[in-house]
């Protein structure tokens, strides 16, 4: 019986606390989570921007050398990295694209893991994957 009375007293105290003293901060308590996620995203974006700004054009290869290298990569199924000769609207050098040569469509190269085709005339450089 004493345990049951003690339990009732605890429940009454808890009810009084939540009714009179406890104030839920609502979304305020979640702001720390949002802030840390935002900070992480900003850090990733800043790092990508720094990499983009510091990237340089590779030494230009001849169209014949590019064709031979891509055909060899297709035949032997090894991954390649290509860089295009075009720059972004902001003047940044083209990023590197990686993948295995899946084939050729007309005058375009198809790389695995890429949704776009790459025109042969736009390729500046090809290297090992």
MOPAC internal coordinates of N, CA, C and O (Angstrom, degrees):
PM7 1SCF
backbone

  N    0.0000 0     0.00 0     0.00 0    0    0    0
  C    1.4444 1     0.00 0     0.00 0    1    0    0
  C    1.5259 1   110.88 1     0.00 0    2    1    0
  O    1.2310 1   120.09 1   143.01 1    3    2    1
  N    1.3301 1   117.44 1   -36.99 1    3    2    1
  C    1.4592 1   121.31 1  -179.63 1    5    3    2
  C    1.5240 1   110.62 1   -65.13 1    6    5    3
  O    1.2310 1   120.31 1   142.34 1    7    6    5
  N    1.3441 1   117.00 1   -37.66 1    7    6    5
  C    1.4642 1   121.02 1   178.06 1    9    7    6
  C    1.5195 1   111.20 1   -64.17 1   10    9    7
  O    1.2310 1   120.50 1   141.23 1   11   10    9
  N    1.3185 1   116.65 1   -38.77 1   11   10    9
  C    1.4553 1   120.80 1   179.88 1   13   11   10
  C    1.5223 1   110.42 1   -68.55 1   14   13   11
  O    1.2310 1   119.49 1   141.63 1   15   14   13
  N    1.3307 1   118.58 1   -38.37 1   15   14   13
  C    1.4639 1   121.77 1   176.59 1   17   15   14
  C    1.5233 1   110.77 1   -65.46 1   18   17   15
  O    1.2310 1   120.47 1   139.48 1   19   18   17
  N    1.3275 1   116.71 1   -40.52 1   19   18   17
  C    1.4681 1   120.83 1   178.48 1   21   19   18
  C    1.5275 1   110.29 1   -63.86 1   22   21   19
  O    1.2310 1   120.32 1   137.51 1   23   22   21
  N    1.3169 1   116.98 1   -42.49 1   23   22   21
  C    1.4600 1   121.36 1   177.67 1   25   23   22
  C    1.5221 1   110.96 1   -61.51 1   26   25   23
  O    1.2310 1   119.77 1   136.67 1   27   26   25
  N    1.3124 1   118.05 1   -43.33 1   27   26   25
  C    1.4676 1   121.66 1   178.65 1   29   27   26
  C    1.5267 1   110.46 1   -62.84 1   30   29   27
  O    1.2310 1   119.87 1   138.86 1   31   30   29
  N    1.3406 1   117.85 1   -41.14 1   31   30   29
  C    1.4722 1   121.58 1   178.37 1   33   31   30
  C    1.5274 1   110.45 1   -63.22 1   34   33   31
  O    1.2310 1   119.97 1   139.18 1   35   34   33
  N    1.3344 1   117.66 1   -40.82 1   35   34   33
  C    1.4622 1   120.79 1   178.43 1   37   35   34
  C    1.5319 1   110.90 1   -64.04 1   38   37   35
  O    1.2310 1   120.17 1   138.05 1   39   38   37
  N    1.3118 1   117.28 1   -41.95 1   39   38   37
  C    1.4598 1   120.99 1   179.20 1   41   39   38
  C    1.5225 1   111.60 1   -65.17 1   42   41   39
  O    1.2310 1   120.28 1   140.13 1   43   42   41
  N    1.3395 1   117.08 1   -39.87 1   43   42   41
  C    1.4635 1   120.81 1   178.23 1   45   43   42
  C    1.5238 1   109.64 1   -65.15 1   46   45   43
  O    1.2310 1   119.91 1   136.00 1   47   46   45
  N    1.3492 1   117.79 1   -44.00 1   47   46   45
  C    1.4736 1   120.69 1   178.27 1   49   47   46
  C    1.5266 1   111.15 1   -62.42 1   50   49   47
  O    1.2310 1   120.25 1   138.33 1   51   50   49
  N    1.3404 1   117.13 1   -41.67 1   51   50   49
  C    1.4630 1   120.96 1   179.85 1   53   51   50
  C    1.5247 1   110.78 1   -64.34 1   54   53   51
  O    1.2310 1   120.43 1   136.52 1   55   54   53
  N    1.3289 1   116.79 1   -43.48 1   55   54   53
  C    1.4607 1   120.04 1   179.09 1   57   55   54
  C    1.5178 1   110.87 1   -61.59 1   58   57   55
  O    1.2310 1   120.22 1   135.57 1   59   58   57
  N    1.3489 1   117.18 1   -44.43 1   59   58   57
  C    1.4656 1   121.88 1   179.08 1   61   59   58
  C    1.5355 1   110.40 1   -61.96 1   62   61   59
  O    1.2310 1   120.52 1   138.30 1   63   62   61
  N    1.3501 1   116.62 1   -41.70 1   63   62   61
  C    1.4730 1   120.65 1   179.60 1   65   63   62
  C    1.5248 1   110.94 1   -61.55 1   66   65   63
  O    1.2310 1   119.95 1   130.27 1   67   66   65
  N    1.3310 1   117.71 1   -49.73 1   67   66   65
  C    1.4619 1   120.40 1  -177.83 1   69   67   66
  C    1.5273 1   112.61 1   -69.11 1   70   69   67
  O    1.2310 1   119.98 1   150.47 1   71   70   69
  N    1.3290 1   117.65 1   -29.53 1   71   70   69
  C    1.4646 1   120.68 1   179.68 1   73   71   70
  C    1.5269 1   111.13 1   -76.86 1   74   73   71
  O    1.2310 1   119.44 1   141.05 1   75   74   73
  N    1.3428 1   118.68 1   -38.95 1   75   74   73
  C    1.4624 1   121.63 1  -170.54 1   77   75   74
  C    1.5250 1   115.15 1  -108.44 1   78   77   75
  O    1.2310 1   119.42 1   144.07 1   79   78   77
  N    1.3256 1   118.71 1   -35.93 1   79   78   77
  C    1.4702 1   120.48 1  -169.39 1   81   79   78
  C    1.5304 1   114.85 1  -107.20 1   82   81   79
  O    1.2310 1   119.62 1   144.25 1   83   82   81
  N    1.3218 1   118.34 1   -35.75 1   83   82   81
  C    1.4521 1   121.59 1  -174.22 1   85   83   82
  C    1.5264 1   110.50 1   -79.19 1   86   85   83
  O    1.2310 1   121.06 1   -49.22 1   87   86   85
  N    1.3277 1   115.58 1   130.78 1   87   86   85
  C    1.4675 1   121.11 1   177.78 1   89   87   86
  C    1.5333 1   107.76 1  -125.23 1   90   89   87
  O    1.2310 1   120.77 1   -68.20 1   91   90   89
  N    1.3238 1   116.13 1   111.80 1   91   90   89
  C    1.4600 1   121.48 1   179.12 1   93   91   90
  C    1.5217 1   108.80 1   -68.83 1   94   93   91
  O    1.2310 1   120.74 1   -50.74 1   95   94   93
  N    1.3253 1   116.20 1   129.26 1   95   94   93
  C    1.4669 1   120.32 1  -179.20 1   97   95   94
  C    1.5224 1   112.48 1   -82.69 1   98   97   95
  O    1.2310 1   119.89 1  -179.85 1   99   98   97
  N    1.3123 1   117.82 1     0.15 1   99   98   97
  C    1.4640 1   120.99 1   176.62 1  101   99   98
  C    1.5141 1   112.15 1    60.32 1  102  101   99
  O    1.2310 1   120.60 1    50.13 1  103  102  101
  N    1.3318 1   116.47 1  -129.87 1  103  102  101
  C    1.4624 1   121.39 1  -176.23 1  105  103  102
  C    1.5165 1   113.10 1   -70.83 1  106  105  103
  O    1.2310 1   119.54 1   163.36 1  107  106  105
  N    1.3032 1   118.48 1   -16.64 1  107  106  105
  C    1.4608 1   120.26 1  -177.67 1  109  107  106
  C    1.5208 1   110.71 1   -57.76 1  110  109  107
  O    1.2310 1   120.37 1   140.87 1  111  110  109
  N    1.3267 1   116.90 1   -39.13 1  111  110  109
  C    1.4523 1   119.03 1  -178.04 1  113  111  110
  C    1.5306 1   112.51 1   -67.52 1  114  113  111
  O    1.2310 1   119.64 1   160.11 1  115  114  113
  N    1.3244 1   118.30 1   -19.89 1  115  114  113
  C    1.4581 1   121.37 1  -179.77 1  117  115  114
  C    1.5233 1   112.45 1   -90.09 1  118  117  115
  O    1.2310 1   119.71 1   168.52 1  119  118  117
  N    1.3045 1   118.15 1   -11.48 1  119  118  117
  C    1.4586 1   120.34 1  -175.86 1  121  119  118
  C    1.5242 1   112.48 1   -60.32 1  122  121  119
  O    1.2310 1   120.09 1   147.32 1  123  122  121
  N    1.3128 1   117.44 1   -32.68 1  123  122  121
  C    1.4610 1   120.14 1   177.86 1  125  123  122
  C    1.5093 1   112.44 1   -61.28 1  126  125  123
  O    1.2310 1   120.35 1   141.65 1  127  126  125
  N    1.3243 1   116.94 1   -38.35 1  127  126  125
  C    1.4573 1   120.22 1   177.60 1  129  127  126
  C    1.5247 1   110.61 1   -66.21 1  130  129  127
  O    1.2310 1   120.55 1   134.44 1  131  130  129
  N    1.3228 1   116.56 1   -45.56 1  131  130  129
  C    1.4571 1   120.01 1   179.64 1  133  131  130
  C    1.5156 1   111.09 1   -63.32 1  134  133  131
  O    1.2310 1   120.41 1   139.57 1  135  134  133
  N    1.3198 1   116.82 1   -40.43 1  135  134  133
  C    1.4561 1   121.27 1  -179.33 1  137  135  134
  C    1.5257 1   110.73 1   -63.20 1  138  137  135
  O    1.2310 1   119.85 1   136.16 1  139  138  137
  N    1.3279 1   117.89 1   -43.84 1  139  138  137
  C    1.4616 1   119.58 1  -179.21 1  141  139  138
  C    1.5273 1   110.93 1   -66.30 1  142  141  139
  O    1.2310 1   119.67 1   140.42 1  143  142  141
  N    1.3289 1   118.24 1   -39.58 1  143  142  141
  C    1.4697 1   120.81 1   177.50 1  145  143  142
  C    1.5164 1   110.55 1   -64.55 1  146  145  143
  O    1.2310 1   120.63 1   137.80 1  147  146  145
  N    1.3159 1   116.40 1   -42.20 1  147  146  145
  C    1.4630 1   120.45 1   179.10 1  149  147  146
  C    1.5224 1   110.48 1   -63.93 1  150  149  147
  O    1.2310 1   120.17 1   136.48 1  151  150  149
  N    1.3155 1   117.29 1   -43.52 1  151  150  149
  C    1.4606 1   121.64 1   179.92 1  153  151  150
  C    1.5252 1   110.19 1   -61.39 1  154  153  151
  O    1.2310 1   120.40 1   139.11 1  155  154  153
  N    1.3298 1   116.85 1   -40.89 1  155  154  153
  C    1.4623 1   120.68 1   178.65 1  157  155  154
  C    1.5264 1   110.48 1   -64.21 1  158  157  155
  O    1.2310 1   120.02 1   136.23 1  159  158  157
  N    1.3351 1   117.56 1   -43.77 1  159  158  157
  C    1.4657 1   121.21 1   179.31 1  161  159  158
  C    1.5233 1   111.49 1   -63.41 1  162  161  159
  O    1.2310 1   120.40 1   138.56 1  163  162  161
  N    1.3275 1   116.85 1   -41.44 1  163  162  161
  C    1.4626 1   120.54 1   178.80 1  165  163  162
  C    1.5225 1   110.03 1   -63.99 1  166  165  163
  O    1.2310 1   120.40 1   140.45 1  167  166  165
  N    1.3309 1   116.85 1   -39.55 1  167  166  165
  C    1.4650 1   120.69 1   178.08 1  169  167  166
  C    1.5192 1   111.89 1   -62.13 1  170  169  167
  O    1.2310 1   120.32 1   136.15 1  171  170  169
  N    1.3357 1   116.99 1   -43.85 1  171  170  169
  C    1.4635 1   121.12 1   178.37 1  173  171  170
  C    1.5282 1   110.75 1   -63.80 1  174  173  171
  O    1.2310 1   120.85 1   137.06 1  175  174  173
  N    1.3321 1   115.98 1   -42.94 1  175  174  173
  C    1.4657 1   120.52 1   179.79 1  177  175  174
  C    1.5271 1   110.44 1   -62.71 1  178  177  175
  O    1.2310 1   120.38 1   135.84 1  179  178  177
  N    1.3352 1   116.87 1   -44.16 1  179  178  177
  C    1.4670 1   120.89 1  -179.49 1  181  179  178
  C    1.5186 1   111.29 1   -63.61 1  182  181  179
  O    1.2310 1   120.70 1   139.07 1  183  182  181
  N    1.3278 1   116.26 1   -40.93 1  183  182  181
  C    1.4645 1   120.24 1   178.86 1  185  183  182
  C    1.5288 1   110.34 1   -63.67 1  186  185  183
  O    1.2310 1   120.42 1   136.64 1  187  186  185
  N    1.3434 1   116.80 1   -43.36 1  187  186  185
  C    1.4684 1   120.49 1   178.85 1  189  187  186
  C    1.5257 1   110.43 1   -63.03 1  190  189  187
  O    1.2310 1   120.12 1   138.68 1  191  190  189
  N    1.3285 1   117.38 1   -41.32 1  191  190  189
  C    1.4650 1   121.08 1   179.07 1  193  191  190
  C    1.5271 1   110.63 1   -62.05 1  194  193  191
  O    1.2310 1   120.00 1   138.41 1  195  194  193
  N    1.3219 1   117.61 1   -41.59 1  195  194  193
  C    1.4633 1   121.10 1   179.34 1  197  195  194
  C    1.5288 1   110.64 1   -64.54 1  198  197  195
  O    1.2310 1   120.44 1   138.19 1  199  198  197
  N    1.3236 1   116.76 1   -41.81 1  199  198  197
  C    1.4667 1   120.63 1   178.02 1  201  199  198
  C    1.5259 1   109.94 1   -63.40 1  202  201  199
  O    1.2310 1   120.28 1   135.58 1  203  202  201
  N    1.3303 1   117.07 1   -44.42 1  203  202  201
  C    1.4642 1   121.17 1   179.45 1  205  203  202
  C    1.5307 1   111.62 1   -60.88 1  206  205  203
  O    1.2310 1   120.52 1   137.38 1  207  206  205
  N    1.3323 1   116.61 1   -42.62 1  207  206  205
  C    1.4730 1   120.22 1  -178.99 1  209  207  206
  C    1.5246 1   112.14 1   -67.19 1  210  209  207
  O    1.2310 1   120.20 1   146.41 1  211  210  209
  N    1.3332 1   117.22 1   -33.59 1  211  210  209
  C    1.4614 1   120.78 1  -175.34 1  213  211  210
  C    1.5295 1   113.57 1   -90.43 1  214  213  211
  O    1.2310 1   119.86 1   171.78 1  215  214  213
  N    1.3225 1   117.87 1    -8.22 1  215  214  213
  C    1.4566 1   120.63 1  -178.70 1  217  215  214
  C    1.5268 1   109.62 1   -68.56 1  218  217  215
  O    1.2310 1   120.82 1   -40.77 1  219  218  217
  N    1.3119 1   116.03 1   139.23 1  219  218  217
  C    1.4586 1   121.94 1  -177.83 1  221  219  218
  C    1.5290 1   109.25 1  -117.54 1  222  221  219
  O    1.2310 1   120.82 1   -25.19 1  223  222  221
  N    1.3266 1   116.04 1   154.81 1  223  222  221
  C    1.4566 1   120.54 1   173.25 1  225  223  222
  C    1.5232 1   109.16 1   -68.12 1  226  225  223
  O    1.2310 1   120.89 1   -40.75 1  227  226  225
  N    1.3275 1   115.91 1   139.25 1  227  226  225
  C    1.4613 1   120.85 1   173.64 1  229  227  226
  C    1.5277 1   108.10 1   -77.07 1  230  229  227
  O    1.2310 1   120.65 1   -11.47 1  231  230  229
  N    1.3204 1   116.35 1   168.53 1  231  230  229
  C    1.4606 1   121.20 1   178.14 1  233  231  230
  C    1.5273 1   108.20 1   -67.15 1  234  233  231
  O    1.2310 1   121.00 1   -50.03 1  235  234  233
  N    1.3170 1   115.68 1   129.97 1  235  234  233
  C    1.4660 1   120.66 1  -175.57 1  237  235  234
  C    1.5236 1   111.04 1   -66.25 1  238  237  235
  O    1.2310 1   121.51 1   -45.53 1  239  238  237
  N    1.3211 1   114.71 1   134.47 1  239  238  237
  C    1.4668 1   121.45 1   176.97 1  241  239  238
  C    1.5265 1   108.83 1  -100.98 1  242  241  239
  O    1.2310 1   120.43 1   -24.81 1  243  242  241
  N    1.3193 1   116.77 1   155.19 1  243  242  241
  C    1.4634 1   120.48 1   176.71 1  245  243  242
  C    1.5303 1   108.65 1   -72.51 1  246  245  243
  O    1.2310 1   120.46 1   -23.52 1  247  246  245
  N    1.3233 1   116.73 1   156.48 1  247  246  245
  C    1.4593 1   121.29 1   179.08 1  249  247  246
  C    1.5314 1   110.82 1   -61.47 1  250  249  247
  O    1.2310 1   120.89 1   145.65 1  251  250  249
  N    1.3222 1   115.91 1   -34.35 1  251  250  249
  C    1.4677 1   119.99 1   178.63 1  253  251  250
  C    1.5321 1   110.26 1   -65.64 1  254  253  251
  O    1.2310 1   120.06 1   134.48 1  255  254  253
  N    1.3209 1   117.49 1   -45.52 1  255  254  253
  C    1.4671 1   121.13 1   179.76 1  257  255  254
  C    1.5291 1   111.05 1   -64.20 1  258  257  255
  O    1.2310 1   120.52 1   139.50 1  259  258  257
  N    1.3253 1   116.60 1   -40.50 1  259  258  257
  C    1.4715 1   121.08 1   178.19 1  261  259  258
  C    1.5233 1   109.92 1   -61.97 1  262  261  259
  O    1.2310 1   120.42 1   133.39 1  263  262  261
  N    1.3326 1   116.81 1   -46.61 1  263  262  261
  C    1.4739 1   121.33 1  -179.70 1  265  263  262
  C    1.5184 1   111.31 1   -60.96 1  266  265  263
  O    1.2310 1   120.25 1   133.65 1  267  266  265
  N    1.3387 1   117.13 1   -46.35 1  267  266  265
  C    1.4566 1   120.63 1  -179.55 1  269  267  266
  C    1.5276 1   111.19 1   -62.65 1  270  269  267
  O    1.2310 1   120.64 1   137.04 1  271  270  269
  N    1.3152 1   116.38 1   -42.96 1  271  270  269
  C    1.4605 1   120.69 1  -178.63 1  273  271  270
  C    1.5269 1   110.55 1   -64.39 1  274  273  271
  O    1.2310 1   120.18 1   135.59 1  275  274  273
  N    1.3337 1   117.26 1   -44.41 1  275  274  273
  C    1.4586 1   120.96 1  -179.54 1  277  275  274
  C    1.5279 1   112.07 1   -66.36 1  278  277  275
  O    1.2310 1   120.17 1   140.53 1  279  278  277
  N    1.3341 1   117.29 1   -39.47 1  279  278  277
  C    1.4644 1   120.51 1   177.22 1  281  279  278
  C    1.5268 1   111.34 1   -64.24 1  282  281  279
  O    1.2310 1   120.47 1   139.33 1  283  282  281
  N    1.3322 1   116.71 1   -40.67 1  283  282  281
  C    1.4639 1   120.94 1   177.48 1  285  283  282
  C    1.5307 1   110.43 1   -64.57 1  286  285  283
  O    1.2310 1   120.54 1   137.92 1  287  286  285
  N    1.3457 1   116.58 1   -42.08 1  287  286  285
  C    1.4657 1   121.22 1   178.77 1  289  287  286
  C    1.5257 1   110.47 1   -64.23 1  290  289  287
  O    1.2310 1   120.22 1   141.58 1  291  290  289
  N    1.3128 1   117.18 1   -38.42 1  291  290  289
  C    1.4611 1   120.96 1   177.97 1  293  291  290
  C    1.5247 1   110.48 1   -66.16 1  294  293  291
  O    1.2310 1   120.83 1   134.84 1  295  294  293
  N    1.3220 1   116.02 1   -45.16 1  295  294  293
  C    1.4616 1   121.56 1  -178.11 1  297  295  294
  C    1.5301 1   111.76 1   -65.10 1  298  297  295
  O    1.2310 1   120.18 1   138.51 1  299  298  297
  N    1.3348 1   117.26 1   -41.49 1  299  298  297
  C    1.4704 1   121.46 1  -175.66 1  301  299  298
  C    1.5275 1   112.88 1   -97.36 1  302  301  299
  O    1.2310 1   120.32 1   178.74 1  303  302  301
  N    1.3131 1   116.99 1    -1.26 1  303  302  301
  C    1.4721 1   123.50 1   175.86 1  305  303  302
  C    1.5259 1   114.13 1    57.67 1  306  305  303
  O    1.2310 1   120.23 1  -140.16 1  307  306  305
  N    1.3210 1   117.17 1    39.84 1  307  306  305
  C    1.4628 1   117.99 1   174.62 1  309  307  306
  C    1.5254 1   109.72 1  -103.27 1  310  309  307
  O    1.2310 1   120.37 1   -29.45 1  311  310  309
  N    1.3216 1   116.89 1   150.55 1  311  310  309
  C    1.4649 1   120.69 1  -176.80 1  313  311  310
  C    1.5250 1   111.85 1   -72.43 1  314  313  311
  O    1.2310 1   121.60 1   -29.20 1  315  314  313
  N    1.3153 1   114.55 1   150.80 1  315  314  313
  C    1.4637 1   121.36 1   178.41 1  317  315  314
  C    1.5282 1   110.02 1  -129.10 1  318  317  315
  O    1.2310 1   121.79 1   -15.14 1  319  318  317
  N    1.3044 1   114.19 1   164.86 1  319  318  317
  C    1.4565 1   122.76 1   171.85 1  321  319  318
  C    1.5192 1   106.48 1  -123.56 1  322  321  319
  O    1.2310 1   121.08 1   -48.67 1  323  322  321
  N    1.3173 1   115.53 1   131.33 1  323  322  321
  C    1.4681 1   117.99 1   177.34 1  325  323  322
  C    1.5236 1   109.42 1  -123.45 1  326  325  323
  O    1.2310 1   121.86 1   -27.24 1  327  326  325
  N    1.3272 1   114.05 1   152.76 1  327  326  325
  C    1.4608 1   120.98 1   173.27 1  329  327  326
  C    1.5226 1   107.21 1  -128.42 1  330  329  327
  O    1.2310 1   121.29 1   -45.11 1  331  330  329
  N    1.3192 1   115.13 1   134.89 1  331  330  329
  C    1.4589 1   120.53 1  -179.59 1  333  331  330
  C    1.5197 1   110.04 1   -87.78 1  334  333  331
  O    1.2310 1   120.96 1   -22.50 1  335  334  333
  N    1.3093 1   115.76 1   157.50 1  335  334  333
  C    1.4600 1   119.63 1  -178.66 1  337  335  334
  C    1.5297 1   112.58 1   -83.41 1  338  337  335
  O    1.2310 1   120.06 1   164.84 1  339  338  337
  N    1.3344 1   117.49 1   -15.16 1  339  338  337
  C    1.4641 1   118.87 1  -178.78 1  341  339  338
  C    1.5291 1   111.14 1   -80.39 1  342  341  339
  O    1.2310 1   120.78 1   -25.56 1  343  342  341
  N    1.3003 1   116.11 1   154.44 1  343  342  341
  C    1.4572 1   122.95 1   178.88 1  345  343  342
  C    1.5264 1   109.61 1  -112.92 1  346  345  343
  O    1.2310 1   120.76 1   -18.16 1  347  346  345
  N    1.3166 1   116.15 1   161.84 1  347  346  345
  C    1.4579 1   120.22 1   178.64 1  349  347  346
  C    1.5245 1   109.62 1   -73.00 1  350  349  347
  O    1.2310 1   120.67 1    -9.65 1  351  350  349
  N    1.3123 1   116.32 1   170.35 1  351  350  349
  C    1.4649 1   121.42 1   178.88 1  353  351  350
  C    1.5299 1   110.79 1   -60.40 1  354  353  351
  O    1.2310 1   120.44 1   150.85 1  355  354  353
  N    1.3219 1   116.77 1   -29.15 1  355  354  353
  C    1.4632 1   120.86 1   178.98 1  357  355  354
  C    1.5202 1   113.32 1   -83.80 1  358  357  355
  O    1.2310 1   120.09 1  -176.90 1  359  358  357
  N    1.3474 1   117.44 1     3.10 1  359  358  357
  C    1.4567 1   121.29 1   178.03 1  361  359  358
  C    1.5202 1   113.74 1    87.18 1  362  361  359
  O    1.2310 1   119.91 1  -171.74 1  363  362  361
  N    1.3276 1   117.78 1     8.26 1  363  362  361
  C    1.4631 1   120.31 1  -179.67 1  365  363  362
  C    1.5251 1   110.48 1   -79.50 1  366  365  363
  O    1.2310 1   121.09 1   -34.44 1  367  366  365
  N    1.3079 1   115.52 1   145.56 1  367  366  365
  C    1.4558 1   122.62 1   177.72 1  369  367  366
  C    1.5193 1   110.17 1   -64.14 1  370  369  367
  O    1.2310 1   120.57 1   -32.40 1  371  370  369
  N    1.3104 1   116.51 1   147.60 1  371  370  369
  C    1.4634 1   122.25 1   178.83 1  373  371  370
  C    1.5258 1   110.49 1   -58.81 1  374  373  371
  O    1.2310 1   120.25 1   -38.46 1  375  374  373
  N    1.3246 1   117.13 1   141.54 1  375  374  373
  C    1.4707 1   119.43 1   175.76 1  377  375  374
  C    1.5245 1   110.72 1   -71.33 1  378  377  375
  O    1.2310 1   120.79 1    -8.67 1  379  378  377
  N    1.3134 1   116.10 1   171.33 1  379  378  377
  C    1.4580 1   121.71 1   175.19 1  381  379  378
  C    1.5241 1   108.55 1   -89.76 1  382  381  379
  O    1.2310 1   120.93 1   -39.80 1  383  382  381
  N    1.3135 1   115.82 1   140.20 1  383  382  381
  C    1.4593 1   122.29 1   176.92 1  385  383  382
  C    1.5230 1   107.95 1  -114.69 1  386  385  383
  O    1.2310 1   120.73 1   -46.11 1  387  386  385
  N    1.3226 1   116.20 1   133.89 1  387  386  385
  C    1.4609 1   121.61 1  -174.75 1  389  387  386
  C    1.5216 1   109.98 1  -118.81 1  390  389  387
  O    1.2310 1   120.69 1   -30.90 1  391  390  389
  N    1.3116 1   116.29 1   149.10 1  391  390  389
  C    1.4552 1   121.24 1   174.48 1  393  391  390
  C    1.5123 1   111.63 1   156.04 1  394  393  391
  O    1.2310 1   121.63 1    -5.97 1  395  394  393
  N    1.3015 1   114.49 1   174.03 1  395  394  393
  C    1.4620 1   120.41 1   175.36 1  397  395  394
  C    1.5214 1   108.36 1   -89.47 1  398  397  395
  O    1.2310 1   121.03 1   -33.71 1  399  398  397
  N    1.3126 1   115.63 1   146.29 1  399  398  397
  C    1.4650 1   120.49 1   178.08 1  401  399  398
  C    1.5233 1   107.54 1   -74.03 1  402  401  399
  O    1.2310 1   121.40 1   -67.02 1  403  402  401
  N    1.3366 1   114.92 1   112.98 1  403  402  401
  C    1.4565 1   120.73 1  -178.07 1  405  403  402
  C    1.5294 1   111.85 1   -87.60 1  406  405  403
  O    1.2310 1   120.86 1   158.03 1  407  406  405
  N    1.3265 1   115.97 1   -21.97 1  407  406  405
  C    1.4575 1   119.38 1   179.67 1  409  407  406
  C    1.5195 1   110.73 1   158.60 1  410  409  407
  O    1.2310 1   121.59 1     9.88 1  411  410  409
  N    1.3164 1   114.57 1  -170.12 1  411  410  409
  C    1.4593 1   121.80 1  -177.78 1  413  411  410
  C    1.5278 1   108.28 1  -131.84 1  414  413  411
  O    1.2310 1   120.71 1   -42.84 1  415  414  413
  N    1.3250 1   116.24 1   137.16 1  415  414  413
  C    1.4553 1   121.93 1   174.90 1  417  415  414
  C    1.5166 1   107.26 1  -122.68 1  418  417  415
  O    1.2310 1   121.42 1   -67.36 1  419  418  417
  N    1.3198 1   114.88 1   112.64 1  419  418  417
  C    1.4614 1   121.02 1  -174.42 1  421  419  418
  C    1.5271 1   108.36 1    53.52 1  422  421  419
  O    1.2310 1   119.65 1    66.55 1  423  422  421
  N    1.3270 1   118.27 1  -113.45 1  423  422  421
  C    1.4722 1   120.90 1  -178.84 1  425  423  422
  C    1.5341 1   111.30 1  -108.03 1  426  425  423
  O    1.2310 1   120.23 1  -154.72 1  427  426  425
  N    1.3357 1   117.16 1    25.28 1  427  426  425
  C    1.4616 1   121.96 1  -177.80 1  429  427  426
  C    1.5255 1   111.00 1  -116.38 1  430  429  427
  O    1.2310 1   121.43 1   -31.52 1  431  430  429
  N    1.3319 1   114.87 1   148.48 1  431  430  429
  C    1.4638 1   121.88 1   175.95 1  433  431  430
  C    1.5234 1   107.79 1  -100.03 1  434  433  431
  O    1.2310 1   120.50 1   -43.81 1  435  434  433
  N    1.3327 1   116.65 1   136.19 1  435  434  433
  C    1.4603 1   122.04 1   177.93 1  437  435  434
  C    1.5295 1   107.74 1  -109.70 1  438  437  435
  O    1.2310 1   120.91 1   -60.50 1  439  438  437
  N    1.3454 1   115.86 1   119.50 1  439  438  437
  C    1.4696 1   121.49 1   178.03 1  441  439  438
  C    1.5210 1   109.82 1  -106.54 1  442  441  439
  O    1.2310 1   120.88 1   -34.88 1  443  442  441
  N    1.3269 1   115.92 1   145.12 1  443  442  441
  C    1.4647 1   119.92 1   174.37 1  445  443  442
  C    1.5270 1   108.14 1   -65.55 1  446  445  443
  O    1.2310 1   120.71 1   -24.22 1  447  446  445
  N    1.3066 1   116.26 1   155.78 1  447  446  445
  C    1.4704 1   123.37 1   177.47 1  449  447  446
  C    1.5239 1   113.38 1    64.93 1  450  449  447
  O    1.2310 1   119.54 1  -163.38 1  451  450  449
  N    1.3257 1   118.48 1    16.62 1  451  450  449
  C    1.4596 1   122.38 1   177.13 1  453  451  450
  C    1.5210 1   108.63 1  -131.65 1  454  453  451
  O    1.2310 1   120.59 1   -41.81 1  455  454  453
  N    1.3125 1   116.48 1   138.19 1  455  454  453
  C    1.4578 1   120.17 1  -178.31 1  457  455  454
  C    1.5188 1   112.20 1   -87.58 1  458  457  455
  O    1.2310 1   120.26 1   166.75 1  459  458  457
  N    1.3082 1   117.10 1   -13.25 1  459  458  457
  C    1.4550 1   119.22 1  -177.37 1  461  459  458
  C    1.5225 1   110.65 1  -108.25 1  462  461  459
  O    1.2310 1   120.92 1   -21.84 1  463  462  461
  N    1.3125 1   115.85 1   158.16 1  463  462  461
  C    1.4593 1   122.38 1   172.40 1  465  463  462
  C    1.5142 1   107.41 1   -96.04 1  466  465  463
  O    1.2310 1   120.50 1   -25.52 1  467  466  465
  N    1.3332 1   116.64 1   154.48 1  467  466  465
  C    1.4560 1   121.28 1  -176.42 1  469  467  466
  C    1.5192 1   109.91 1  -117.60 1  470  469  467
  O    1.2310 1   119.86 1   -65.89 1  471  470  469
  N    1.3405 1   117.87 1   114.11 1  471  470  469
  C    1.4645 1   120.26 1   177.91 1  473  471  470
  C    1.5350 1   110.84 1   -61.99 1  474  473  471
  O    1.2310 1   120.82 1   -45.28 1  475  474  473
  N    1.3125 1   116.03 1   134.72 1  475  474  473
  C    1.4706 1   120.97 1  -178.81 1  477  475  474
  C    1.5313 1   111.57 1   -56.97 1  478  477  475
  O    1.2310 1   120.16 1   143.95 1  479  478  477
  N    1.3283 1   117.30 1   -36.05 1  479  478  477
  C    1.4574 1   120.03 1  -177.31 1  481  479  478
  C    1.5374 1   112.11 1   -71.83 1  482  481  479
  O    1.2310 1   120.25 1   163.19 1  483  482  481
  N    1.3392 1   117.12 1   -16.81 1  483  482  481
  C    1.4693 1   120.42 1   179.23 1  485  483  482
  C    1.5338 1   113.04 1   -91.10 1  486  485  483
  O    1.2310 1   119.92 1   170.64 1  487  486  485
  N    1.3286 1   117.76 1    -9.36 1  487  486  485
  C    1.4642 1   120.42 1  -176.91 1  489  487  486
  C    1.5175 1   109.81 1   -80.29 1  490  489  487
  O    1.2310 1   121.27 1   -55.28 1  491  490  489
  N    1.3225 1   115.17 1   124.72 1  491  490  489
  C    1.4628 1   122.57 1   179.51 1  493  491  490
  C    1.5180 1   111.21 1   -90.64 1  494  493  491
  O    1.2310 1   120.80 1   140.04 1  495  494  493
  N    1.3381 1   116.08 1   -39.96 1  495  494  493
  C    1.4678 1   120.73 1  -170.22 1  497  495  494
  C    1.5197 1   109.41 1  -152.95 1  498  497  495
  O    1.2310 1   120.80 1   -32.70 1  499  498  497
  N    1.3267 1   116.07 1   147.30 1  499  498  497
  C    1.4608 1   123.41 1   174.66 1  501  499  498
  C    1.5131 1   108.49 1  -131.75 1  502  501  499
  O    1.2310 1   120.42 1   -44.54 1  503  502  501
  N    1.3311 1   116.80 1   135.46 1  503  502  501
  C    1.4679 1   121.34 1   178.00 1  505  503  502
  C    1.5129 1   110.56 1  -140.31 1  506  505  503
  O    1.2310 1   121.15 1    -2.77 1  507  506  505
  N    1.3220 1   115.40 1   177.23 1  507  506  505
  C    1.4666 1   120.48 1   177.07 1  509  507  506
  C    1.5097 1   109.70 1   -65.65 1  510  509  507
  O    1.2310 1   121.22 1   -39.22 1  511  510  509
  N    1.3236 1   115.26 1   140.78 1  511  510  509
  C    1.4425 1   125.48 1  -172.33 1  513  511  510
  C    1.4438 1   119.93 1   -58.99 1  514  513  511
  O    1.2310 1   120.10 1   180.00 1  515  514  513

